Structures are given as C-alpha cells and as structure tokens.
C-alpha cells in the first residue's frame, strides 16, 4: 500500500522547521546508509544526535499520534525517531531497498522496518527533480508532495530519489514497525477500517457497524504482533 497523508504538519510548523534546519549543521547522508545503499546515496543529513533533529522529530511523532489516517494505515508498534535530509546541486539516491532492521541510536531497541515514510518540508516549486519513485507490482509511482504532506509505503519496495537540479529538497524520513507485519493483511484491515468509519457516519446505529467493528478487532487480534 502506498498512501499519501496530507497536512501532517501545518504551514506554520513547516516554516519553523525549515528555519531551524537551515541554521543546523548538515553531514554526509551516508552516515545512516547500509553497505549497499551507501553506493547509491548522495545527499546531506542532520546528525542523529543533533538537538534540532531530536526536537523536530518529537514534533512529528506528536503530530502522527493525532493523525487517524496514519494510525489506521500503519497500525504502528514502534516508530524510528525521524531523520532529516537535503538534496541539492544534482544530488540523488539511486535504486535501493531500506535495511530490514534499524537500531535506535544509544538504545538496545531494534525496529523491523515494515513501512517507510517521507514527510516533505519543501514546496514542489522550490526545487526541480527530487521525485521519490517507488516501485510495486503496478509499476513506478512518482511522488512529490506539498510541504507538510507525507507518503507512507512498504519498506520492502525498491525506490529512488531523482537528482535535484535546482533548489533544495528538504524532507524528514523514518520507518515504522507495524503491529501487522504483512502488507496485504495491513491493507485489508485499513480498507475495512475506512469502510466502518464511512458506515458509522452514514448509518451510525446500524447493527452492521457493530458487527463489522467486531470483525475488524478479531482480525487485528489474530494477526497483531505486540
């Protein structure tokens, strides 16, 4: 499932984040790349220990906790602290698949990367190129969203970022371990959840709403890993 989640951050939040990030020190993006992806990665990042990155990452996590769409789609169990990258001057990231396991720095906590997320912090008109291209069974999907919007997709997907030929593409990226490991099961639960929500708006007292809600939770109980 590839899902676009609008307005994770408000315009004001984005402006504040950009102001802080523009003043922060950037390092070579290869610091968080695996052996294979480091060969394809050419960008800049905020250090994982940088106080600005930690502050903004916490703000993003708080925003996601308030996003019903994100919760319904990801069914998150653990979320890797958000990181921040920048592409400019022809920088890009070639085809790669994200590492299956990530360890949160300075902790023993490991996260299985079921889902990848990119939260755009630059408006599309600010830069040329920089599209996030994600491959699945239906082809290649090119994603370039307004600032504050996020795309969520399976971390197992082959994906790349096209060269940025003008301006700078600034974004946050991170991974989610879902309670539901299997993407197809997670997608079915998401579709069922949306259908229940729609029925609840249209016919809130209908017995079918209660029945389907029970089906949803029994399926979640069956497949969830917590």
Secondary structure, 3 states (H helix, E strand, C coil): CCEEECCCCCHHHHHHHHHHHHHCCEEEHHHHCCCCHHHCEECEEECCCCHHHHHHHHHHHHHHHCCHHHHHHHCEEEECCCEEEEEECCCEEEEECCCCEEECCCCCCEEECCEEEEEECCCHHHEEECCEEEEECCEEEEECCCCCCEEEEECCCCEEECCEEEEEEEEEEEEEEECCCCHHHHHHHHHHHHHHHHHHHHCCCCHHHHHHHHHHHHHHHHHCCC
